[in-house]
Amino acid sequence: MGLREDLERFREVGEQRRQDLAEFIQYGDLGGSGPDAVRVPIKLVDLPEFQYDRLDQGGVGQGDVEPGDPVGEPEEGDGDGDEAGEEAGEHEYYEMDPEEFAQELDDRLGLDLDPKGKKVVEETEGAFNDTARRGPRGTLDFAHLYKQGLKRKIAMDFDEEYVTEALRVAGWGVDEAFQWAREQNVPVSRAWLEERARDLDDTDRWTSIEEMEAELDAEPTQARIRRGGAGKVPLRREDERFRHPKIVERRERNVVVVNIRDVSGSMREAKRELVERTFTPLDWYLTGKYDNAEFVYIAHDAEAWRVERGEFFGIRSGGGTRISTAYDLAEAVLEDYPFSEWNRYVFAAGDGENSHDDTEENVIPLMREIDANLHAYVETQPTDGVQTGTHAGKLRDAFGEGDGVAVTTVTEPGDVMDAIETILSTEDNDEN
């Protein structure tokens, strides 16, 4: 194995040894990644390289001194030697785009969200597979017309010579022959029999119809067509079909995600970190799934306001909590994203505390009123804290399965993957 093969092998091993995705989401440094690139730390082995001994300057024992001579006083260095550094060392990363991240998260959780295309951005003419009863003569589907005519000919066809022989049965006339043909399911008309009977001779050839049937066999339609061809095929206007192209709509898969976070005084650092560990992978996932993803960040205490993503996870206020103010703002923001054109997700997080009766009287009605693919509430309750909030419990009581609402509780980083799975597997997949 050559050096090039060794190098490729070492790189492959390095990528295989990157931090596990679940471990990265739950415990890794999420801040090193951007919205379009997820940087997962990897443990790379040292690549092979040649090293040279800096002391090898002419061989051991060479010089102008004799054995036993003193080597002299040490000389002061020139100051170019390596010194202890104060900067952190660089880490190696495996960089994946949101599409790869979404695919790997699907594989890890056993999910496969199929994004809906909403807004029609292009209509094109496809193949001439659709037909209509009217159209330009140049688009007439003659093959269809001929097939329908041929089917009709086969359905109405019969062995004329065989039926004519029924008129030669002694004592029979048109009425008896017509009744016999009806019983035999022969599609012959009375008018045709009358025309044949006019010039018919030898009308007593058969003593009975049973004798005729014993002596003669009707030739099947398929055999006659193979022998003599289809002949004249009746074509009718009612069988005409005109080809036209199928209109193909290309729908753009757009998504807007509204992230809501409680920033009141009770939302301390441990709770804020749990929100970040849950919301950030969801943002990456939806970015990877959709053609166009936009994100709105709303912070709230007793009031609500929009913030940039950079301050969303770190901001903290000393006010009270009124969650409905955030949903009021979200409803106003989403007016710019019609549900007919945009997929919409509304994710909220907090420690479950809310002002008296705000959940029942305001939040729950607003969640029902705001059209969205999915509503979710993430309750962050670290194990070292005292649980006092009731908001999550009231949401669980209000919404059942099939309502497109996910409610989950995260007490430690190890719960984050379960929370993400709960949220992504709850989406209402009904077409809207």
TORKOL-4160 file (C-alpha; in steps of 0.2 Angstrom, whole numbers, padded with zeros to 4 digits, m for minus):
432
<pt num="1" X="0000" Y="0000" Z="0000"/>
<pt num="2" X="0007" Y="0017" Z="m0005"/>
<pt num="3" X="0008" Y="0033" Z="0004"/>
<pt num="4" X="m0007" Y="0040" Z="m0006"/>
<pt num="5" X="m0018" Y="0025" Z="m0001"/>
<pt num="6" X="m0012" Y="0027" Z="0017"/>
<pt num="7" X="m0018" Y="0045" Z="0017"/>
<pt num="8" X="m0035" Y="0041" Z="0010"/>
<pt num="9" X="m0037" Y="0027" Z="0022"/>
<pt num="10" X="m0033" Y="0039" Z="0037"/>
<pt num="11" X="m0045" Y="0052" Z="0031"/>
<pt num="12" X="m0059" Y="0039" Z="0029"/>
<pt num="13" X="m0055" Y="0033" Z="0047"/>
<pt num="14" X="m0056" Y="0051" Z="0053"/>
<pt num="15" X="m0073" Y="0054" Z="0046"/>
<pt num="16" X="m0079" Y="0037" Z="0053"/>
<pt num="17" X="m0073" Y="0043" Z="0070"/>
<pt num="18" X="m0082" Y="0060" Z="0070"/>
<pt num="19" X="m0093" Y="0063" Z="0085"/>
<pt num="20" X="m0110" Y="0053" Z="0085"/>
<pt num="21" X="m0124" Y="0064" Z="0079"/>
<pt num="22" X="m0135" Y="0061" Z="0094"/>
<pt num="23" X="m0120" Y="0064" Z="0105"/>
<pt num="24" X="m0116" Y="0080" Z="0096"/>
<pt num="25" X="m0134" Y="0086" Z="0097"/>
<pt num="26" X="m0136" Y="0083" Z="0116"/>
<pt num="27" X="m0118" Y="0087" Z="0122"/>
<pt num="28" X="m0108" Y="0095" Z="0108"/>
<pt num="29" X="m0104" Y="0113" Z="0104"/>
<pt num="30" X="m0118" Y="0119" Z="0093"/>
<pt num="31" X="m0112" Y="0137" Z="0092"/>
<pt num="32" X="m0098" Y="0133" Z="0080"/>
<pt num="33" X="m0110" Y="0129" Z="0066"/>
<pt num="34" X="m0119" Y="0141" Z="0055"/>
<pt num="35" X="m0137" Y="0140" Z="0047"/>
<pt num="36" X="m0130" Y="0132" Z="0031"/>
<pt num="37" X="m0116" Y="0121" Z="0038"/>
<pt num="38" X="m0116" Y="0109" Z="0053"/>
<pt num="39" X="m0099" Y="0107" Z="0060"/>
<pt num="40" X="m0097" Y="0090" Z="0069"/>
<pt num="41" X="m0080" Y="0087" Z="0079"/>
<pt num="42" X="m0070" Y="0072" Z="0073"/>
<pt num="43" X="m0056" Y="0063" Z="0081"/>
<pt num="44" X="m0042" Y="0062" Z="0068"/>
<pt num="45" X="m0027" Y="0051" Z="0070"/>
<pt num="46" X="m0011" Y="0059" Z="0065"/>
<pt num="47" X="m0007" Y="0058" Z="0047"/>
<pt num="48" X="0010" Y="0049" Z="0042"/>
<pt num="49" X="0024" Y="0061" Z="0038"/>
<pt num="50" X="0043" Y="0060" Z="0037"/>
<pt num="51" X="0053" Y="0069" Z="0051"/>
<pt num="52" X="0071" Y="0074" Z="0051"/>
<pt num="53" X="0083" Y="0075" Z="0066"/>
<pt num="54" X="0088" Y="0093" Z="0068"/>
<pt num="55" X="0103" Y="0088" Z="0078"/>
<pt num="56" X="0110" Y="0078" Z="0063"/>
<pt num="57" X="0122" Y="0091" Z="0057"/>
<pt num="58" X="0137" Y="0081" Z="0051"/>
<pt num="59" X="0137" Y="0065" Z="0062"/>
<pt num="60" X="0140" Y="0060" Z="0080"/>
<pt num="61" X="0157" Y="0065" Z="0088"/>
<pt num="62" X="0163" Y="0076" Z="0074"/>
<pt num="63" X="0171" Y="0093" Z="0078"/>
<pt num="64" X="0188" Y="0101" Z="0082"/>
<pt num="65" X="0189" Y="0096" Z="0101"/>
<pt num="66" X="0198" Y="0082" Z="0108"/>
<pt num="67" X="0190" Y="0069" Z="0120"/>
<pt num="68" X="0190" Y="0076" Z="0138"/>
<pt num="69" X="0190" Y="0094" Z="0133"/>
<pt num="70" X="0177" Y="0105" Z="0141"/>
<pt num="71" X="0162" Y="0110" Z="0130"/>
<pt num="72" X="0162" Y="0128" Z="0136"/>
<pt num="73" X="0149" Y="0139" Z="0144"/>
<pt num="74" X="0131" Y="0138" Z="0137"/>
<pt num="75" X="0127" Y="0152" Z="0125"/>
<pt num="76" X="0112" Y="0163" Z="0126"/>
<pt num="77" X="0099" Y="0158" Z="0113"/>
<pt num="78" X="0092" Y="0170" Z="0100"/>
<pt num="79" X="0075" Y="0169" Z="0106"/>
<pt num="80" X="0067" Y="0160" Z="0091"/>
<pt num="81" X="0063" Y="0144" Z="0101"/>
<pt num="82" X="0046" Y="0138" Z="0104"/>
<pt num="83" X="0037" Y="0145" Z="0119"/>
<pt num="84" X="0021" Y="0140" Z="0128"/>
<pt num="85" X="0006" Y="0147" Z="0119"/>
<pt num="86" X="m0009" Y="0155" Z="0126"/>
<pt num="87" X="m0021" Y="0152" Z="0111"/>
<pt num="88" X="m0032" Y="0136" Z="0110"/>
<pt num="89" X="m0028" Y="0123" Z="0097"/>
<pt num="90" X="m0038" Y="0120" Z="0081"/>
<pt num="91" X="m0050" Y="0106" Z="0081"/>
<pt num="92" X="m0054" Y="0095" Z="0066"/>
<pt num="93" X="m0072" Y="0095" Z="0060"/>
<pt num="94" X="m0083" Y="0085" Z="0048"/>
<pt num="95" X="m0094" Y="0098" Z="0039"/>
<pt num="96" X="m0111" Y="0093" Z="0033"/>
<pt num="97" X="m0124" Y="0103" Z="0024"/>
<pt num="98" X="m0142" Y="0104" Z="0031"/>
<pt num="99" X="m0148" Y="0091" Z="0018"/>
<pt num="100" X="m0136" Y="0078" Z="0024"/>
<pt num="101" X="m0140" Y="0082" Z="0042"/>
<pt num="102" X="m0159" Y="0080" Z="0039"/>
<pt num="103" X="m0156" Y="0063" Z="0030"/>
<pt num="104" X="m0145" Y="0057" Z="0044"/>
<pt num="105" X="m0157" Y="0062" Z="0057"/>
<pt num="106" X="m0171" Y="0054" Z="0048"/>
<pt num="107" X="m0161" Y="0038" Z="0047"/>
<pt num="108" X="m0156" Y="0039" Z="0066"/>
<pt num="109" X="m0175" Y="0042" Z="0071"/>
<pt num="110" X="m0183" Y="0031" Z="0058"/>
<pt num="111" X="m0192" Y="0046" Z="0051"/>
<pt num="112" X="m0195" Y="0053" Z="0034"/>
<pt num="113" X="m0204" Y="0070" Z="0033"/>
<pt num="114" X="m0211" Y="0072" Z="0015"/>
<pt num="115" X="m0212" Y="0091" Z="0013"/>
<pt num="116" X="m0227" Y="0098" Z="0004"/>
<pt num="117" X="m0226" Y="0109" Z="m0011"/>
<pt num="118" X="m0237" Y="0124" Z="m0008"/>
<pt num="119" X="m0235" Y="0138" Z="m0020"/>
<pt num="120" X="m0236" Y="0135" Z="m0039"/>
<pt num="121" X="m0221" Y="0143" Z="m0047"/>
<pt num="122" X="m0222" Y="0135" Z="m0064"/>
<pt num="123" X="m0234" Y="0127" Z="m0076"/>
<pt num="124" X="m0227" Y="0117" Z="m0091"/>
<pt num="125" X="m0234" Y="0106" Z="m0104"/>
<pt num="126" X="m0230" Y="0088" Z="m0102"/>
<pt num="127" X="m0233" Y="0073" Z="m0113"/>
<pt num="128" X="m0249" Y="0072" Z="m0124"/>
<pt num="129" X="m0257" Y="0060" Z="m0112"/>
<pt num="130" X="m0274" Y="0068" Z="m0108"/>
<pt num="131" X="m0288" Y="0068" Z="m0120"/>
<pt num="132" X="m0304" Y="0078" Z="m0123"/>
<pt num="133" X="m0320" Y="0076" Z="m0133"/>
<pt num="134" X="m0316" Y="0092" Z="m0143"/>
<pt num="135" X="m0300" Y="0099" Z="m0150"/>
<pt num="136" X="m0291" Y="0104" Z="m0167"/>
<pt num="137" X="m0292" Y="0090" Z="m0180"/>
<pt num="138" X="m0274" Y="0089" Z="m0180"/>
<pt num="139" X="m0274" Y="0082" Z="m0162"/>
<pt num="140" X="m0287" Y="0068" Z="m0166"/>
<pt num="141" X="m0282" Y="0052" Z="m0158"/>
<pt num="142" X="m0285" Y="0041" Z="m0173"/>
<pt num="143" X="m0279" Y="0025" Z="m0164"/>
<pt num="144" X="m0292" Y="0027" Z="m0151"/>
<pt num="145" X="m0306" Y="0030" Z="m0164"/>
<pt num="146" X="m0301" Y="0015" Z="m0174"/>
<pt num="147" X="m0300" Y="0004" Z="m0159"/>
<pt num="148" X="m0317" Y="0009" Z="m0153"/>
<pt num="149" X="m0324" Y="0006" Z="m0171"/>
<pt num="150" X="m0316" Y="m0011" Z="m0171"/>
<pt num="151" X="m0323" Y="m0016" Z="m0155"/>
<pt num="152" X="m0340" Y="m0011" Z="m0161"/>
<pt num="153" X="m0338" Y="m0021" Z="m0177"/>
<pt num="154" X="m0333" Y="m0036" Z="m0167"/>
<pt num="155" X="m0348" Y="m0034" Z="m0155"/>
<pt num="156" X="m0360" Y="m0033" Z="m0170"/>
<pt num="157" X="m0352" Y="m0045" Z="m0182"/>
<pt num="158" X="m0359" Y="m0063" Z="m0185"/>
<pt num="159" X="m0357" Y="m0076" Z="m0198"/>
<pt num="160" X="m0370" Y="m0071" Z="m0212"/>
<pt num="161" X="m0369" Y="m0087" Z="m0221"/>
<pt num="162" X="m0373" Y="m0097" Z="m0206"/>
<pt num="163" X="m0388" Y="m0086" Z="m0201"/>
<pt num="164" X="m0395" Y="m0087" Z="m0219"/>
<pt num="165" X="m0396" Y="m0106" Z="m0217"/>
<pt num="166" X="m0409" Y="m0104" Z="m0204"/>
<pt num="167" X="m0421" Y="m0096" Z="m0217"/>
<pt num="168" X="m0419" Y="m0113" Z="m0226"/>
<pt num="169" X="m0427" Y="m0123" Z="m0212"/>
<pt num="170" X="m0443" Y="m0131" Z="m0218"/>
<pt num="171" X="m0458" Y="m0121" Z="m0212"/>
<pt num="172" X="m0447" Y="m0106" Z="m0205"/>
<pt num="173" X="m0449" Y="m0088" Z="m0210"/>
<pt num="174" X="m0441" Y="m0072" Z="m0204"/>
<pt num="175" X="m0450" Y="m0072" Z="m0187"/>
<pt num="176" X="m0444" Y="m0090" Z="m0183"/>
<pt num="177" X="m0426" Y="m0086" Z="m0189"/>
<pt num="178" X="m0426" Y="m0070" Z="m0179"/>
<pt num="179" X="m0432" Y="m0078" Z="m0163"/>
<pt num="180" X="m0418" Y="m0092" Z="m0165"/>
<pt num="181" X="m0405" Y="m0078" Z="m0168"/>
<pt num="182" X="m0410" Y="m0070" Z="m0152"/>
<pt num="183" X="m0408" Y="m0086" Z="m0142"/>
<pt num="184" X="m0391" Y="m0089" Z="m0149"/>
<pt num="185" X="m0386" Y="m0071" Z="m0145"/>
<pt num="186" X="m0383" Y="m0067" Z="m0163"/>
<pt num="187" X="m0384" Y="m0048" Z="m0166"/>
<pt num="188" X="m0394" Y="m0049" Z="m0182"/>
<pt num="189" X="m0408" Y="m0037" Z="m0186"/>
<pt num="190" X="m0426" Y="m0041" Z="m0193"/>
<pt num="191" X="m0423" Y="m0030" Z="m0207"/>
<pt num="192" X="m0407" Y="m0039" Z="m0213"/>
<pt num="193" X="m0417" Y="m0056" Z="m0212"/>
<pt num="194" X="m0431" Y="m0049" Z="m0222"/>
<pt num="195" X="m0419" Y="m0043" Z="m0236"/>
<pt num="196" X="m0410" Y="m0060" Z="m0237"/>
<pt num="197" X="m0427" Y="m0069" Z="m0237"/>
<pt num="198" X="m0433" Y="m0060" Z="m0253"/>
<pt num="199" X="m0422" Y="m0068" Z="m0265"/>
<pt num="200" X="m0418" Y="m0084" Z="m0256"/>
<pt num="201" X="m0421" Y="m0101" Z="m0265"/>
<pt num="202" X="m0420" Y="m0119" Z="m0258"/>
<pt num="203" X="m0431" Y="m0114" Z="m0243"/>
<pt num="204" X="m0433" Y="m0132" Z="m0237"/>
<pt num="205" X="m0415" Y="m0138" Z="m0237"/>
<pt num="206" X="m0416" Y="m0143" Z="m0218"/>
<pt num="207" X="m0430" Y="m0152" Z="m0210"/>
<pt num="208" X="m0427" Y="m0144" Z="m0193"/>
<pt num="209" X="m0415" Y="m0132" Z="m0185"/>
<pt num="210" X="m0407" Y="m0146" Z="m0175"/>
<pt num="211" X="m0402" Y="m0154" Z="m0192"/>
<pt num="212" X="m0394" Y="m0138" Z="m0198"/>
<pt num="213" X="m0385" Y="m0135" Z="m0182"/>
<pt num="214" X="m0378" Y="m0153" Z="m0182"/>
<pt num="215" X="m0372" Y="m0151" Z="m0200"/>
<pt num="216" X="m0365" Y="m0133" Z="m0199"/>
<pt num="217" X="m0354" Y="m0123" Z="m0187"/>
<pt num="218" X="m0353" Y="m0104" Z="m0187"/>
<pt num="219" X="m0336" Y="m0097" Z="m0190"/>
<pt num="220" X="m0329" Y="m0086" Z="m0176"/>
<pt num="221" X="m0327" Y="m0067" Z="m0179"/>
<pt num="222" X="m0309" Y="m0068" Z="m0175"/>
<pt num="223" X="m0306" Y="m0082" Z="m0188"/>
<pt num="224" X="m0315" Y="m0072" Z="m0201"/>
<pt num="225" X="m0305" Y="m0056" Z="m0197"/>
<pt num="226" X="m0288" Y="m0066" Z="m0198"/>
<pt num="227" X="m0294" Y="m0074" Z="m0214"/>
<pt num="228" X="m0301" Y="m0059" Z="m0223"/>
<pt num="229" X="m0296" Y="m0043" Z="m0213"/>
<pt num="230" X="m0307" Y="m0031" Z="m0203"/>
<pt num="231" X="m0315" Y="m0024" Z="m0219"/>
<pt num="232" X="m0325" Y="m0008" Z="m0216"/>
<pt num="233" X="m0324" Y="m0002" Z="m0198"/>
<pt num="234" X="m0338" Y="0009" Z="m0193"/>
<pt num="235" X="m0331" Y="0026" Z="m0186"/>
<pt num="236" X="m0343" Y="0037" Z="m0175"/>
<pt num="237" X="m0341" Y="0055" Z="m0170"/>
<pt num="238" X="m0345" Y="0050" Z="m0152"/>
<pt num="239" X="m0329" Y="0040" Z="m0151"/>
<pt num="240" X="m0318" Y="0054" Z="m0156"/>
<pt num="241" X="m0305" Y="0059" Z="m0144"/>
<pt num="242" X="m0292" Y="0074" Z="m0146"/>
<pt num="243" X="m0275" Y="0073" Z="m0137"/>
<pt num="244" X="m0268" Y="0088" Z="m0127"/>
<pt num="245" X="m0253" Y="0090" Z="m0116"/>
<pt num="246" X="m0255" Y="0087" Z="m0097"/>
<pt num="247" X="m0251" Y="0102" Z="m0087"/>
<pt num="248" X="m0238" Y="0099" Z="m0075"/>
<pt num="249" X="m0237" Y="0110" Z="m0060"/>
<pt num="250" X="m0221" Y="0113" Z="m0051"/>
<pt num="251" X="m0224" Y="0118" Z="m0033"/>
<pt num="252" X="m0211" Y="0126" Z="m0022"/>
<pt num="253" X="m0208" Y="0119" Z="m0005"/>
<pt num="254" X="m0207" Y="0134" Z="0006"/>
<pt num="255" X="m0207" Y="0134" Z="0025"/>
<pt num="256" X="m0208" Y="0147" Z="0039"/>
<pt num="257" X="m0203" Y="0142" Z="0056"/>
<pt num="258" X="m0209" Y="0153" Z="0071"/>
<pt num="259" X="m0198" Y="0150" Z="0086"/>
<pt num="260" X="m0205" Y="0156" Z="0103"/>
<pt num="261" X="m0195" Y="0157" Z="0119"/>
<pt num="262" X="m0199" Y="0162" Z="0137"/>
<pt num="263" X="m0186" Y="0174" Z="0142"/>
<pt num="264" X="m0193" Y="0179" Z="0159"/>
<pt num="265" X="m0182" Y="0179" Z="0175"/>
<pt num="266" X="m0186" Y="0160" Z="0179"/>
<pt num="267" X="m0178" Y="0155" Z="0162"/>
<pt num="268" X="m0160" Y="0153" Z="0169"/>
<pt num="269" X="m0145" Y="0147" Z="0159"/>
<pt num="270" X="m0148" Y="0128" Z="0161"/>
<pt num="271" X="m0166" Y="0130" Z="0154"/>
<pt num="272" X="m0160" Y="0141" Z="0140"/>
<pt num="273" X="m0147" Y="0128" Z="0135"/>
<pt num="274" X="m0160" Y="0115" Z="0134"/>
<pt num="275" X="m0170" Y="0126" Z="0122"/>
<pt num="276" X="m0155" Y="0129" Z="0111"/>
<pt num="277" X="m0151" Y="0110" Z="0110"/>
<pt num="278" X="m0169" Y="0106" Z="0105"/>
<pt num="279" X="m0173" Y="0121" Z="0093"/>
<pt num="280" X="m0156" Y="0122" Z="0084"/>
<pt num="281" X="m0157" Y="0104" Z="0076"/>
<pt num="282" X="m0175" Y="0107" Z="0071"/>
<pt num="283" X="m0169" Y="0123" Z="0062"/>
<pt num="284" X="m0156" Y="0113" Z="0053"/>
<pt num="285" X="m0168" Y="0099" Z="0049"/>
<pt num="286" X="m0181" Y="0109" Z="0041"/>
<pt num="287" X="m0168" Y="0119" Z="0032"/>
<pt num="288" X="m0162" Y="0103" Z="0024"/>
<pt num="289" X="m0180" Y="0097" Z="0020"/>
<pt num="290" X="m0187" Y="0112" Z="0011"/>
<pt num="291" X="m0182" Y="0122" Z="m0004"/>
<pt num="292" X="m0184" Y="0139" Z="0005"/>
<pt num="293" X="m0184" Y="0141" Z="0024"/>
<pt num="294" X="m0187" Y="0157" Z="0034"/>
<pt num="295" X="m0186" Y="0158" Z="0052"/>
<pt num="296" X="m0194" Y="0170" Z="0064"/>
<pt num="297" X="m0188" Y="0172" Z="0082"/>
<pt num="298" X="m0200" Y="0179" Z="0096"/>
<pt num="299" X="m0195" Y="0182" Z="0114"/>
<pt num="300" X="m0208" Y="0185" Z="0127"/>
<pt num="301" X="m0210" Y="0188" Z="0146"/>
<pt num="302" X="m0226" Y="0197" Z="0149"/>
<pt num="303" X="m0224" Y="0206" Z="0132"/>
<pt num="304" X="m0218" Y="0199" Z="0116"/>
<pt num="305" X="m0205" Y="0206" Z="0103"/>
<pt num="306" X="m0195" Y="0199" Z="0088"/>
<pt num="307" X="m0177" Y="0196" Z="0090"/>
<pt num="308" X="m0162" Y="0190" Z="0079"/>
<pt num="309" X="m0157" Y="0173" Z="0080"/>
<pt num="310" X="m0140" Y="0178" Z="0088"/>
<pt num="311" X="m0149" Y="0184" Z="0104"/>
<pt num="312" X="m0163" Y="0172" Z="0104"/>
<pt num="313" X="m0155" Y="0159" Z="0115"/>
<pt num="314" X="m0146" Y="0171" Z="0127"/>
<pt num="315" X="m0158" Y="0185" Z="0131"/>
<pt num="316" X="m0165" Y="0186" Z="0148"/>
<pt num="317" X="m0177" Y="0198" Z="0156"/>
<pt num="318" X="m0184" Y="0200" Z="0174"/>
<pt num="319" X="m0202" Y="0202" Z="0169"/>
<pt num="320" X="m0217" Y="0190" Z="0172"/>
<pt num="321" X="m0224" Y="0178" Z="0159"/>
<pt num="322" X="m0239" Y="0179" Z="0148"/>
<pt num="323" X="m0237" Y="0166" Z="0133"/>
<pt num="324" X="m0252" Y="0172" Z="0123"/>
<pt num="325" X="m0243" Y="0188" Z="0119"/>
<pt num="326" X="m0230" Y="0178" Z="0108"/>
<pt num="327" X="m0244" Y="0169" Z="0099"/>
<pt num="328" X="m0253" Y="0186" Z="0096"/>
<pt num="329" X="m0237" Y="0192" Z="0088"/>
<pt num="330" X="m0234" Y="0175" Z="0078"/>
<pt num="331" X="m0252" Y="0176" Z="0071"/>
<pt num="332" X="m0248" Y="0194" Z="0065"/>
<pt num="333" X="m0231" Y="0189" Z="0058"/>
<pt num="334" X="m0239" Y="0174" Z="0048"/>
<pt num="335" X="m0251" Y="0185" Z="0039"/>
<pt num="336" X="m0236" Y="0188" Z="0027"/>
<pt num="337" X="m0234" Y="0169" Z="0024"/>
<pt num="338" X="m0251" Y="0163" Z="0018"/>
<pt num="339" X="m0254" Y="0145" Z="0023"/>
<pt num="340" X="m0259" Y="0141" Z="0005"/>
<pt num="341" X="m0242" Y="0145" Z="m0001"/>
<pt num="342" X="m0231" Y="0141" Z="0015"/>
<pt num="343" X="m0228" Y="0127" Z="0026"/>
<pt num="344" X="m0229" Y="0134" Z="0044"/>
<pt num="345" X="m0222" Y="0127" Z="0060"/>
<pt num="346" X="m0224" Y="0136" Z="0077"/>
<pt num="347" X="m0212" Y="0130" Z="0090"/>
<pt num="348" X="m0213" Y="0137" Z="0108"/>
<pt num="349" X="m0202" Y="0133" Z="0123"/>
<pt num="350" X="m0202" Y="0138" Z="0142"/>
<pt num="351" X="m0202" Y="0131" Z="0159"/>
<pt num="352" X="m0221" Y="0129" Z="0159"/>
<pt num="353" X="m0225" Y="0144" Z="0169"/>
<pt num="354" X="m0238" Y="0156" Z="0163"/>
<pt num="355" X="m0250" Y="0169" Z="0171"/>
<pt num="356" X="m0266" Y="0164" Z="0178"/>
<pt num="357" X="m0279" Y="0157" Z="0166"/>
<pt num="358" X="m0269" Y="0163" Z="0151"/>
<pt num="359" X="m0266" Y="0146" Z="0144"/>
<pt num="360" X="m0285" Y="0141" Z="0144"/>
<pt num="361" X="m0292" Y="0157" Z="0139"/>
<pt num="362" X="m0279" Y="0163" Z="0126"/>
<pt num="363" X="m0265" Y="0152" Z="0121"/>
<pt num="364" X="m0276" Y="0136" Z="0117"/>
<pt num="365" X="m0288" Y="0146" Z="0106"/>
<pt num="366" X="m0274" Y="0154" Z="0097"/>
<pt num="367" X="m0265" Y="0138" Z="0094"/>
<pt num="368" X="m0282" Y="0131" Z="0086"/>
<pt num="369" X="m0284" Y="0147" Z="0076"/>
<pt num="370" X="m0266" Y="0148" Z="0069"/>
<pt num="371" X="m0265" Y="0136" Z="0054"/>
<pt num="372" X="m0249" Y="0127" Z="0054"/>
<pt num="373" X="m0242" Y="0110" Z="0049"/>
<pt num="374" X="m0237" Y="0108" Z="0067"/>
<pt num="375" X="m0237" Y="0117" Z="0084"/>
<pt num="376" X="m0225" Y="0111" Z="0097"/>
<pt num="377" X="m0221" Y="0116" Z="0115"/>
<pt num="378" X="m0205" Y="0111" Z="0124"/>
<pt num="379" X="m0205" Y="0112" Z="0142"/>
<pt num="380" X="m0188" Y="0114" Z="0150"/>
<pt num="381" X="m0187" Y="0107" Z="0168"/>
<pt num="382" X="m0169" Y="0103" Z="0173"/>
<pt num="383" X="m0169" Y="0089" Z="0186"/>
<pt num="384" X="m0161" Y="0101" Z="0199"/>
<pt num="385" X="m0175" Y="0113" Z="0198"/>
<pt num="386" X="m0193" Y="0113" Z="0206"/>
<pt num="387" X="m0207" Y="0111" Z="0194"/>
<pt num="388" X="m0220" Y="0124" Z="0196"/>
<pt num="389" X="m0227" Y="0127" Z="0179"/>
<pt num="390" X="m0243" Y="0119" Z="0173"/>
<pt num="391" X="m0244" Y="0126" Z="0155"/>
<pt num="392" X="m0238" Y="0109" Z="0147"/>
<pt num="393" X="m0250" Y="0099" Z="0156"/>
<pt num="394" X="m0265" Y="0110" Z="0151"/>
<pt num="395" X="m0259" Y="0108" Z="0133"/>
<pt num="396" X="m0259" Y="0089" Z="0134"/>
<pt num="397" X="m0276" Y="0089" Z="0141"/>
<pt num="398" X="m0283" Y="0101" Z="0128"/>
<pt num="399" X="m0275" Y="0092" Z="0112"/>
<pt num="400" X="m0276" Y="0074" Z="0108"/>
<pt num="401" X="m0268" Y="0063" Z="0094"/>
<pt num="402" X="m0271" Y="0070" Z="0077"/>
<pt num="403" X="m0272" Y="0088" Z="0082"/>
<pt num="404" X="m0255" Y="0092" Z="0075"/>
<pt num="405" X="m0249" Y="0098" Z="0092"/>
<pt num="406" X="m0233" Y="0090" Z="0101"/>
<pt num="407" X="m0230" Y="0093" Z="0119"/>
<pt num="408" X="m0213" Y="0087" Z="0126"/>
<pt num="409" X="m0203" Y="0089" Z="0142"/>
<pt num="410" X="m0184" Y="0090" Z="0142"/>
<pt num="411" X="m0175" Y="0088" Z="0159"/>
<pt num="412" X="m0157" Y="0085" Z="0153"/>
<pt num="413" X="m0148" Y="0085" Z="0137"/>
<pt num="414" X="m0150" Y="0066" Z="0136"/>
<pt num="415" X="m0169" Y="0070" Z="0133"/>
<pt num="416" X="m0166" Y="0081" Z="0118"/>
<pt num="417" X="m0167" Y="0067" Z="0104"/>
<pt num="418" X="m0183" Y="0060" Z="0111"/>
<pt num="419" X="m0190" Y="0077" Z="0111"/>
<pt num="420" X="m0185" Y="0080" Z="0093"/>
<pt num="421" X="m0192" Y="0063" Z="0088"/>
<pt num="422" X="m0209" Y="0067" Z="0097"/>
<pt num="423" X="m0210" Y="0084" Z="0088"/>
<pt num="424" X="m0206" Y="0078" Z="0070"/>
<pt num="425" X="m0217" Y="0062" Z="0072"/>
<pt num="426" X="m0232" Y="0072" Z="0077"/>
<pt num="427" X="m0234" Y="0083" Z="0061"/>
<pt num="428" X="m0252" Y="0082" Z="0054"/>
<pt num="429" X="m0249" Y="0076" Z="0036"/>
<pt num="430" X="m0267" Y="0080" Z="0030"/>
<pt num="431" X="m0267" Y="0090" Z="0014"/>
<pt num="432" X="m0272" Y="0108" Z="0016"/>
